[in-house]
Amino acid sequence: MSQAGGQTLGGVGAVGRVVMEFAGQFGGIAALTWDVIVSQLRGPREWTLTIQQLRVVGVQSMSIAFLTAAATGMIFAVQFGWGLRRFGASLYAGKLVSIAFVMELGPVLTSLVVGARIGAGITAELGSMRVTEQIDAIRALGANPVGKLVAPRVIACTLAIPILVMMADLIGTIAAMFITMASVGVSTRFYWDQVLTTVGIGDLCHGLIKSVFFGYVIGVLGCYYGMRTWGGTQGVGLSTTEAVVSIAITILIADFLLTKMLLPIL
């Protein structure tokens, strides 16, 4: 066999391995999702653990989510105000900032920054339990690890991320208001009139539907990589890195796909 033929076969084999690995991970995530649904249908439901995870995911992530939203709102107010000035339309910077925040910036940026924090924490926690055989001990006692460990975290992420996104939208829009008022000289009433006449219910639903799916992605991927951790403390570190990268990539790809799906509907 020639060298060129060997390189071609090697390239095909590498692509095949990547495809098989992706298919295996997709199947594992789908199976974990099904196990979560079954655990909630059969019970018992761990509401206390879910509330605890809501505090971890939601309350403890508010500072980083709000800081990101405020900084992004101010930056975009400056950029849109400067960009619209050449057309004499800088008064309407609030329109662009608000619609961009509600439909795109709020859901994506909040999910990325909170997902990195929460996804890493979930993976590290469950991964440590896996390598120290605590999950096996739960199973040996007759309890369902998915119902006690995975389901509360997935549900908490799915519920908390949309709430954080709505609050981040408001914070970012308010931060943009102060910059727009200072740089352009519009009044508060004029700014909010522009915002309320631009952002509709469909736009809000667009961002919230995205954030619900992003929350699910953060929860299920963090749990998936944590539950499949092996190799001691080094394995926990590798799983945590894989989880954060996978969450970010999945959110960005899903954002494009969901935007294409939702724009004609909403």
Secondary structure, 3 states (H helix, E strand, C coil): CCHHHHHHHHHHHHHHHHHHHHHHHHHHHHHHHHHHHHHHHHCCCCHHHHHHHHHHHCHHHHHHHHHHHHHHHHHHHHHHHHHHHCCCCHHHHHHHHHHHHHHHHHHHHHHHHHHHHHHHHHHHHHHHHHHCCHHHHHHHCCCCHHHHHHHHHHHHHHHHHHHHHHHHHHHHHHHHHHHHHHHHCCCHHHHHHHHHHHCCHHHHHHHHHHHHHHHHHHHHHHHHHHHCCCCHHHHHHHHHHHHHHHHHHHHHHHHHHHHHHHCCCC
